[in-house]
Amino acid sequence: MKSSLSALRLIGLLEGISYLVLLGIAMPLKYYYDMPNAVKIVGMAHGILFVMYCINLLIVHLKFKWTMGITIGAFIASLVPFGTFYADKKWFRTV
């Protein structure tokens, strides 16, 4: 039962890191050094991780019977830089 929550925590960590790499490294490489492939590669990885995070969040929501407030908060956190790290500390560890 805890394995889906562990997976959500891991995917959340990876998704958060990929988002920071996308914003902090790949985007400057694209716009300042004319290297658009950086965004293509990191953006694709981030997109896949984001979809995996959302699917896993839904699975955990159903398994642990989370309130909509926690689930929506965890989703919104994935849209903000460093948000998944906050969600992990606030919600994912306390279950």
N, C-alpha and C positions, 0 to 999 in steps of 0.2 A: 504494500500500500504506500509506503514511504518512497518507493522508487520513482513514482511520477513526480513527486515534489522535489526529489534530488535532481531529476532530469530538468525540471523547470528552473531550479537554481543554477545548474550548469549552463543551460541554454541562455538564461538571463545574463549570466556573467559574460559569456561569449558574445551575445548580442550587444551588450553595453560596450564591450571593448571594440567590437567592429564599428559601432556607431562613432566612437571617439576617434578611431583611426580614419574613418571616412571623413569626418569633419575636420580633424586636426592635421592629417597628413595628406590624404588623397586629394581633397579639394584644393589645398594650396598648390600641390604638384600640378594639378590640372590648369589652374588659372595663372599661376606665376611662372611655371616652368614648361607650359604647353605639353603636359603629359596626360592626356585624357584616358589612357589605358589604366592608370591607377584607380580612377573612379569606377571604371567598368568592372575591374576585378574585385575591388573591395566592396563596391556597391552591390554586386551580385551576391557575394558572400553575406553581406549584411541583410539583403532582402530575404535570402533563404533562412537565415537565423531568425529574422523577425517573424516570418510565417510559422516557423517551428515554435517560437515562443508563444504566439497567439493560440496555436492549436493545443500546445501543452497547457497553457493557462486555462483553456476551456475544459480540458480533461481534469485538471486539478480542481477546478471550480465544481465540477460534477461529483468527483470522488469525495472531496472533503466538505461538500455542501457549504462552500463559502458564500457569504452575502454578496449581493451585486455590488455593494460599495467597495469591498476589497478587490473584487475582480476588475471592476472598472478602474479603480485606482491603480492596480498593477498594469492594466493596459495603457493608461495615460502615462504612467511612469516610463513605459518603453518608448514614448515619443519625445522624451526630454533627455538631453545629455546627462549622464550619471543617474538617470531615473531608475534603471533596473538594479543598481547597487542599493539605492534607497529602498526599493520594494523588497529586495532580499533581506535587508536588515529589519525593516518594519513588519512585513507580513510573512515572508517565506520561512523564517526561522522560528516563528512563534507557534506554528501549527503543530 
